[in-house]
Amino acid sequence: MADFWIVITTVDTHDGAQKLSLSAVGTSLAASGQVTGPIETTYRHLGEVCEGIEYQVTFRTTGDRREALKKHLVDNHPYDSPEVIAFTIDAGRAEYLDWITRATR
């Protein structure tokens, strides 16, 4: 069985989130991209506690596309040092996982 991944990033605008989602799916680096938000974010930056609004984009991809997807997100991200994190999908319906493979070819 191939390995499958969830890759997540956040951006500061809905438009930016949609563009990342469309570009990743359009280049077959991800089978899907879901935009969630707005979400309220609290974070530490340069020694200060900050607050802001962000949009999260969640992608589904295969192990052989994961590194290319991560590179694509960093290269096309509006942040200098973006969050791009990945988690394995431990279980899923075979039909769904097959779809992820087909959609990333």
Summary of the structure (lengths in Angstrom):
residues: 105
radius of gyration: 14.4
end to end distance: 16.1
largest distance: 46.9
contacts: 300
relative contact order: 0.30
helix: 34%
strand: 40%
